Amino acid sequence: MTAETSRANRLGTALSFGVVAGLLIVFFQASVAALVFSGPGLEPYVAPGTGAFLLGTVILIATVSFSSSTAPIVAYVQEEPAAVLSVMTAAMIAEVAPATADQELGTIIATMAMASAFAGATCWVLGRFSLGQIVRFLPYPVGGGFLAGTGWLVFSGGISVATGGTDIGPDLLTGDLPQRWLPALVFGVALLVLLRRWTHFLVLPTMFVIAIAGFHATYVLVADGSGSAEDDGWLLGPFPSGRMWQPDTVTSIADADWGAVFGQAAGFGAIVVVAIVALLLNYSGLETAMRTDIDVDAELRHTGLGNLVNGAVGCPPGFVAFGMSSLGHRLGARTRSGIIVTAGILVAVLAFGAGSI
């Protein structure tokens, strides 16, 4: 194999990974945004929320992925802090009610901004004073309990998204709710089993394609033709036409109920702890998976900067993703070309609207 052929193969691998990662991150961010805005009365904010999640991911890629000395490092808005945000959001909206739509949206955006600012400042301070190795002193039972707790928040939040806001309990067995959450549960279990058995990078996107195509085919067969899947509440949205993120999303902070925001002080503390522990565990896992030493203190500073920028524009917090980063490493995508493609896909979705989703 010539040097030119080898370079072409590496470039092709990186670009393929970039496309797969970009599409999966778009699906993931839309789903996590739906989790945060799954409470009663929050449906109108799924669209601006999804835009904020996508913009936050672009910022994290620019500040963390491009700055990292280790490739490929993929950073985006994560589900662990988002799970805590979903609980905080529901509590705040109940506290400020009755309120105008501008007040509710402003309060939510202000909460995401404060969460990112606190998490970013903490990350930067830890990196600045070389405290990135504190994860070495975390006992396994504590780490396991942390992962189990955040996992339960994500699981229960996913059931709530599937059912339109119904919490786990006896009510899930009433009416048409079983046909909404059972397919979601089956799909989740199938993903868990298949991804443990096969690690090929095409398994996850293939499962998404099969599940989406299977859903629409089934809906066409069973629907009575009186409505649409979106009207019946089976799809995310409705999304407005045009760009996914608008500058007035940030300016809505001026209408925030700051008493309700700072009333969630315990929630902000939980988000900081969750983000720091998950971030350090992810880097520890990546060191093992990639068989290399990572300058965790430098990565913490980059992550801190990214989250501070996210806070300035009203986007939620995030950090390095273990699964996506290790996937790129296993595929041999060792350059930043794939990361550029991933960022390009996200920017295209932000620029051209939800029709691309």
N, C-alpha and C positions, 0 to 999 in steps of 0.2 A: 504494500500500500504506500503510495507516494505521500509526501508531506501535504500536497494540495488536497488529495482525497481525504486524508485524515482531518484536516481543518474543515473541509466541507461537511464531513460526517458530524464533527463536534458542533458546527454551526446549525446543522439540521436538527440535531438532538435538542440543542438549546431553544431553537425556535418552536419546535413541537411542544416542548415543555411549557414555553411561554403561552402558547395558545390554550393548552389544556388548563394550566393554572389560572389564566385570565377568566375563562368561561366558568370554571368551578368557583372562583372567588365571587363573581357576579351573582351566581345562584346562592352562594353561601351568605353574602351580605344582605341580599333581599330577604332571605329566610330569617336571619338574625334580627334585622330591622322589624320584621313582622312579629318576632318574639317580644321585642321591647314595646311595641305598640299594639299588643294583643288585648289590653284591658278594655273594659266597656267605654265606649265613646272615643276611643283612640284611633279608630280606623282611618279617619281623614288625614292622619299624620304619617301614615305608612310611606307615602310617596316622598315628602320632604325628608323623612327619616332615612329612607333608603339612599337618597342623594347624599345625605350627611355621612352615612356609613361608607359609601363608595369614595367620596372625596377624602375622608379620613384615611382610607386605605391607600389612595394615591400619595398622600402626604407621607405616610409611613414608609411606603416603598422608596420614595425619593430620599428620605432622611436616614432610613435604616438599611434597606437592601443595597442601595448604591454606595453607602458609606462603609459597609462591612468589609473587613479584610478577608472574610470567608464567603465563598460563592458555592452554591446559590443560597443566600439567606432571603426568605420571603416573609415579610411582615405585613399584617393587616389587622383590622379591627376584629377583636376576638370575642368568642361567645361567653367566656367566663365573666368578664366585667359586664357584658351585656345582660347576662342573666340577673345580676344584682340590679342593674339599671331598670330592668323590667319591673321588679318589685318596687323600687323607688318611684318609678313613673306612675304606677297605679295608685300608690299611696298619696302622691302629690296631687294628682288630678282629683282624687276624692276630697282632698283638703281644700283646694281652691274653688271647688264647685259651690255655687254656680259661677262660671267665668266665661268670658268671650273666647272665641277660637284663637285670637291673637295672644291672649293671656296664657292659655293652655300651651300653645306651641312655644311661646317665649319661655315659659317655665321649664318645659322639657329641654329645649336647646340650651338654656342656661345650666341645667343640671348636667348635661353631657359635657359642656364646656368646662365646668368646675371639676368634674370627674377626671377629664384629661389633664387639666392643669395640675391637680394634686398628684396624679400618678406620674406625670412628666417631671415635676419638680423632685419627687422622691427618687425616681430613677436616676436623674442627673446627679443628685447629691450622693447617692450610693456609688455611682461610677466615679465621681470626682474624688471621693475619699477611699477608693479602692476597696469597697465592701462587697464586691460581686461574688465573693466566695462564701458568703454567709449561708448559702443553700447547703453547703457541706455539713452544717450543724443541724439541719432539719431532720428530726427522727422520722423513720419510715411510717409509723402509725399516724403522725401528724400530716405528712404529705398524702398518705392514702385517704385520710379523713377529709382533707381539703378537696382532693379530686372527686371523692364520692359526693360531697356536698354540692359542689358546683355542677357535677354531672346530673344530680337530681333536679337542680334548678333548670338546667337545659332540657331535661326529659319532660318534666312537668310543663315547662313553657311550650315545648313542641306540641304536646297534647292540647294545650290551650289554643295554640295557633290553628291546629287542625279542626277544632270544634267551634271556633269563633268566640272563644273566651270562657269556656266551661272548665272549671278546675277538676282535678282528679277526685273522684268520689262516686257515690251511687248514681248521680245525675247522668253520668256518662252512658248508662245503660238505657236511658229513656229516649223515646222518639226516634229520630233518624241519626242521632249522634254516633251510635256504633259504626255506621257505614262511613263516617267521617274519620274517626280515629283509628279503627282497626287496620285499614290499608296503610296508614302512616306507620303504625307499629310493626306491621309485617315487613314493610320496606326497610325500616330501621334495623330489624333483626337480620334481614337478608344481607344488608350492607355489612353488618358486624361479622357475620359468618364468612361471607365471601372475601372480605378484605383480610381476614385472619388466615384464610386458606391460600389466597393468591395475592401477590404484591405487584402484579403488572400494572403499569400506569393507566392502561386502558380500562381496567375493571370498573373504576368509579364513574368515569364519564359514560361508559356503556350502560351501566345500571341506571344512570339518570335518564338517558335517551329512552331506554326500554320502559322505565316507569312513566315518563311523561307521555310517550306514545300510547302505552297501555291505558293510561287514565283517559285520554281523549277518545280513544276507540271505544272504551267502555261507556263513557258518557254519551256518545252518539247513539249507542245501542239502547240504553235505558232511558234516555231523556224523552219527554213527551212532546218536545218541540215548542213548548209555550214560553220558554226563556232561554237564557244562555248560561254557560258555566260561570261566567263572571257575575251575572245577575243573581245566580243562585248561591253565591258565596263560596264557590269552589276554587277560585283563582285569587292570587294576590292582586291588590289594587282596589278600585280603579286608579290608574295612574294618569296624571294630566299629560297633555301633549307638550312637546318642547323639552328643554333641558331638565335633567333630573335634579340639579342643584341650582337654586336661585340665591343671589346675594341677600334678598330680603329675609332669607332664613336666619342669617346672622343678626340682622337689625331687629328681628322680632324679640331679641333678648331684652330690648328696652321695655317691653310689656310684661316681663317676667314678674312673678310674685316671689320676691327674694326671701320673704319670711318662710314660704314653703320650701324653697331651695335649701336654705341653711338649716331648716328643720330636719333635713336628711343627713346631718353630720355623721351619724353612725354608718349610714350607707356609703358615704364617701370614704370613710376609713376602711370599710369592708372591700371596696373596689381597689384601693391602694394595696391592701394586703394580698388580695386575690391576684392582681396584676403582677406584683413583684414575685410572689411565690411561683406562679405559673411561668413567668418569663425565665426565672433562674432554673426551674426544672426543665424547661424546653432547651435552654442552652446546654445544660448538663447532659441531656439526652442526645443532643446534636453532636457534642464532643465524642460521645461513644459511637454514634451511628457513622460519623464521618472519620473517626479515628484520627482526630486532630485536636490541637489545643486552640481554644477560642479566647480572644481577649475580651472577657465578659465585662470588664470595667468600661472599655471603650464602647462596647455594644450598649451598655446601660446609658452612657452619655448620649449616644445617637438616639436611642429609644426615648430618652427624656426630652430631647430636642423635638422629636417628631410629635410627641404628645402635647408639648407646650404649644406647638403650632396648631395642632388639632383643637386645643382649648381656645385659641384665639379666634378660630373660625366656627366654633360651635359643633365640632365633631367629637364622637366618642373615642375612648382610649383603645389602644391596641399594642401589639408587640409581635415578636417573631413567632412564626407558626412552625411547630416541630414537624407535623405531618407533611406539609407542602415542601418545606425545605429539605427534609430527608428524602422525599420522593425525587426532587430534582437531582440530589446527589446520587441516588441509586441509578437514575437514568443516565448519568454522566454529563448533565448540563452544568458544566463547571465555569461558564462564562456569564456575564451580565446581559448578553444578548436576549436571552429568554425573559429576563426581568423587564427589559425595555418593551418587549411585545406584550407582556402581562399588563404593564402600566398603560400601554396604548389602548388595549381593549377596554380598560376601565374608563379612561378618558373619553373614548368614543361613546360609551354608554351614557356618561355624564353629559356629553355634548349633544347627542342625537336623540336622547329620551328613552323612555321605557319600552318603546316599540322594539328596540334591539334585544330586550330581555325576552 
